[in-house]
Structures are given as structure tokens and as C-alpha cells.
């Protein structure tokens, strides 16, 4: 790390100095040696407030509840010595929030089974890799973002409370989860294979490829899927099949618009929907302007 970092943890304060290569307690007594570029955050957890810009190669959070505040400074991800991405580890069952701005050019790799929440509009480049656990973009508010593409081999979650577009390409074996109350627009030519879970808010797409690999499932869990252009898709999963089977009983003027499909199949086409046409969760029946069939 660097000089003048303050760590608030369960009422205790610690300061670190890169010039003296030591961490000290608030009374000046020795706490531990500093390993350049590496920080391990053990219990008890708390709020870490940056006292200056910090250069980091790897961060490990071994306790639940840590939060990193920028205080006008940022965390510069230096990358590992071999040039690979900086590593952030979060212990399984733990949740860490980084509200400081992450910068640097070597990217970020999320490891271990816990949840890492990025609550700032981050400026680092070099891409993002999720090797384990959950990487959550946003904390329910109007900030939280990353640049570039994502290799998702676990869980990429979006939790914004406002409308946001993610244009990076998401690949890998993992899944994408929408848990924010706002509108998430996925615009990349995504190839992630683990499926998409719509747990809250609205997910907007203009093409089937925005939802990842064509074999990926779509799970409606109180969320809404919105199409902004003609959408043709053939997918699996009980929620998707239940959705597509509805089209045999609707008309082109109804809420569901015009669906072309074979009954009980998972393939269908939404023909020329107006902007903002939505497919709500099957758990919440959408009102229809059409008369009942007689």
C-alpha cells in the first residue's frame, strides 16, 4: 500500500507506511510488516478509508463486511509481477464492497467464493475475469461500473437502481444475474454459457446474442425482459418454455404482441415490437388490453 492509510475496524484505527514498510496501530505500536503491493484484510472487518492513492497487486478479504472508501483517492491495480491482472480474493460466505475508484491498465481477476461489490464507476482497463464467487456491479444506487469485456466463469451480477447499459462482451462458463431495480441494457455480442437470471428490475436486449450463448437458459425470478427490436430466440429452461407456450392464445394487438412459434416449443420470434415492449415474469401476470377469447 502507501503512506497514511487509515483502517477503521471495530473502533480501532491502523495506519500503514510504505516508506517504513510496517503497519502500526493508532498508538504507534507495531502491527505487522508490509508486503509491497499485497494486502490481507482479516477479522475484525470495518471501513478502510484511503489516505492517498494506493498501488496494489493483490487484495485478500478474509472477513465479511469490509468496505473500502476512496476519500478522493483511488486504488491503482498494478497487475501481478508477470503482467497478469491484479487479484482480489473474497473468502467464501463473505461480502466486500469497494467504493473507491479502481484504476490501472492490467485488469482485475476476482477469485474465491465470496462476493465482491464494485460500487464506483471504475476506470481500470484490461478487462475483468471472474474465476470464482460473485462480482457485483453496483450496490443498489446510481453508481457502479466497469469498462471492457468480462470473462465470467462464475457469477456476474448487476445491481444498479437506475438505467444503465453494459456494452462489454461477456464470455465464459458463468451466468449473468440482474438484481438491480433499474433497467439493465445488455448490448454486447455475449457468449456466456451459464444462462441469465432475472431477479429484479428490467433487462433490455435488442438481439438474442445479448443473452449469451443460445443454449443458455433464461430464468424469470420477479424480473422483466424487455426487447427493443425484433427478437428471434430458441432457448431452454422451464420459464422460457412456459413463456413461449403462451403465444398460441394472444393476438397481435395484445400485451404479448405477435409471437411466431410451434406450441410447447422453446423457439419464437417477437415481430416488430414497439420500443419498450416487455416480457414480465411469469409469476406476475401482465394485464392485457385484449378481450377474452370466446
CORWO-V550592 format. One record per pair of residues at least 24 apart in sequence whose ideal C-beta (glycine too) atoms are under 10 Angstrom apart, sorted by the first residue. I is the first residue (numbers start at 0). J is the second residue. Records with the same first field share a line. If there is no record, write none. Layout:
I=J + J
//
This chain:
0=33 + 34 + 35 + 36 + 37 + 38 + 47 + 49 + 50 + 51 + 53 + 54 + 55 + 58 + 74
1=33 + 35 + 49 + 50 + 51 + 52 + 53 + 54 + 55 + 72 + 75
2=50 + 51 + 53
3=49 + 50 + 51 + 72
4=33 + 38 + 47 + 48 + 49 + 50 + 51 + 53 + 72
5=46 + 47 + 48 + 49 + 50 + 68 + 70
6=30 + 38 + 40 + 45 + 46 + 47 + 48 + 49 + 50 + 65 + 67
7=45 + 46 + 47 + 48 + 66 + 68
8=40 + 41 + 42 + 43 + 44 + 45 + 46 + 47 + 62 + 64 + 65
9=42 + 43 + 44 + 45 + 64
10=43 + 45
11=43 + 45
12=45 + 48
13=45 + 47
14=50
15=50 + 53
17=51 + 53 + 54
35=77
36=76 + 77 + 78 + 79 + 80 + 85
37=86
38=67 + 74
39=88
40=65 + 67 + 88 + 89 + 90 + 93 + 95
41=65 + 90
42=90 + 93
44=93 + 94 + 95
46=96 + 98
47=95 + 97 + 98 + 99
48=72 + 98 + 99
49=73 + 74 + 99 + 100
52=99 + 100 + 102
53=77 + 99
54=85 + 102 + 103
55=85 + 86 + 87 + 101 + 103
56=80 + 83 + 84 + 85 + 86 + 103 + 105
57=84 + 85 + 86 + 87 + 88 + 108 + 110
58=85 + 86 + 87 + 88 + 89 + 95 + 97 + 107 + 115
59=86 + 87 + 88 + 89 + 90 + 95 + 110 + 111
60=87 + 88 + 89 + 90 + 93 + 94 + 95 + 96 + 97 + 111 + 113 + 115
61=88 + 89 + 90 + 93 + 95 + 111 + 113
62=89 + 90 + 93 + 95 + 113
63=89 + 90 + 92 + 93 + 94 + 95 + 113 + 114
64=93 + 94 + 95 + 96
65=89 + 93 + 94 + 95 + 96 + 97
66=94 + 95 + 96 + 97 + 98 + 99 + 116 + 118 + 138
67=95 + 96 + 97 + 98 + 99 + 101 + 118 + 119
68=96 + 97 + 98 + 99 + 118 + 119
69=97 + 98 + 99 + 100 + 101 + 118 + 119
70=98 + 99
71=99 + 100
72=99 + 100
73=99 + 100 + 101 + 102 + 103 + 119 + 121 + 122 + 123
74=99 + 100 + 101 + 102 + 103 + 119 + 121 + 123
75=100 + 101 + 102 + 103 + 104 + 105 + 122 + 123
76=101 + 102 + 103 + 104 + 105 + 106 + 107 + 108 + 121 + 123 + 124 + 125
77=103 + 104 + 105
78=103 + 104 + 105 + 106 + 107 + 108 + 123 + 125
79=105 + 108
82=125
83=108 + 125 + 128
84=108 + 109 + 123 + 125 + 126 + 127 + 128
85=123 + 125
86=110 + 111 + 128 + 130
87=111 + 113 + 115 + 117 + 132 + 134
88=112 + 113 + 115 + 130 + 131 + 132
89=113 + 114 + 115 + 116 + 131 + 132 + 133 + 134
90=132
91=131 + 132
92=132
93=132
94=132 + 133 + 135
96=135 + 138 + 143
97=121
98=138 + 142 + 143
100=142
101=127 + 145
106=145 + 146 + 147 + 148 + 150
107=134 + 145 + 149
108=134 + 150
109=133 + 134 + 135 + 149 + 151 + 152 + 153 + 154 + 155
110=153
112=153
114=154 + 156
116=143 + 156 + 158
117=142 + 143 + 144 + 145 + 158
118=142 + 143 + 144 + 158
119=143 + 144 + 145
120=144 + 145 + 146 + 163
121=145 + 146
122=146
123=147
126=150 + 167 + 168
127=151 + 155 + 167 + 169
128=152 + 153 + 171
129=153 + 154 + 155 + 156 + 169 + 171 + 173
130=171 + 173
131=173
133=173 + 176 + 178
134=173
135=176 + 178 + 179
136=163 + 165 + 178 + 179 + 183
137=161 + 163 + 178 + 179 + 181 + 183
138=179
139=178 + 179 + 180 + 181 + 199
140=179 + 181
141=181
143=179
148=187 + 189
149=173 + 175 + 187 + 189 + 191
150=191
151=175 + 189 + 190 + 191 + 192 + 193 + 211
152=191 + 192 + 193
153=193
154=193 + 196
155=191 + 193
156=196 + 198
157=181 + 183 + 185 + 199 + 200 + 202
158=183 + 198 + 199 + 200
159=183 + 200
160=199 + 200
161=200
162=200 + 201 + 203
164=203
165=189 + 209
168=208
169=193 + 195 + 209 + 211
170=211 + 212
171=211 + 212
172=212
173=211
174=211 + 215 + 216 + 218
175=202 + 209 + 210 + 211 + 215
176=202 + 218 + 220 + 222
177=201 + 202 + 203 + 220 + 222 + 223 + 224
178=220 + 221 + 222
179=222
180=222
182=223 + 225 + 275
183=222 + 225
184=209 + 225 + 227
185=209 + 210 + 211
186=227
187=211
189=215
190=215
191=215
194=218 + 234 + 235 + 236 + 239
195=219 + 222 + 224 + 234 + 236 + 239
196=220 + 222 + 238
197=221 + 222 + 223 + 224 + 238 + 278 + 279 + 280
198=222 + 280
199=223 + 280
201=225 + 275 + 277 + 278 + 279
202=277 + 278
203=227 + 274 + 275 + 277
204=228 + 230 + 232
205=229 + 230
206=230 + 231 + 232
207=231 + 232 + 233 + 234 + 268
208=232
210=234
215=239
216=240 + 265
217=242 + 265 + 278
218=280
219=278 + 279 + 280 + 281 + 282 + 283
220=280 + 282
221=279 + 280 + 282 + 283
222=278 + 279 + 280 + 282 + 283
223=277 + 278 + 279 + 280 + 283 + 285
224=276 + 277 + 278 + 279 + 280
225=272 + 274 + 275 + 276 + 277 + 278 + 279
226=256 + 269 + 272 + 273 + 274 + 275 + 276 + 277 + 278
227=272 + 273 + 274 + 275 + 276
228=269 + 271 + 272 + 274 + 276
229=268 + 269 + 270 + 271 + 272
230=267 + 268 + 269 + 270 + 272 + 276 + 278
231=259 + 266 + 267 + 268 + 269 + 270
232=265 + 266 + 267 + 268 + 269
233=260 + 264 + 265 + 266 + 267 + 268
234=265 + 266 + 267
235=265
236=265
237=265 + 281
238=280 + 281 + 282
239=265 + 266 + 267 + 278 + 281
240=264 + 265
241=265 + 281
242=267 + 278 + 279 + 280 + 281
243=267
245=278 + 281
248=289 + 291 + 292
249=287 + 289 + 292
250=287 + 288 + 289 + 290 + 292
251=289
252=287 + 288 + 289
253=285 + 287 + 288 + 289 + 290
254=278 + 279 + 284 + 285 + 286 + 287 + 288 + 289
255=279 + 285 + 287 + 289
//
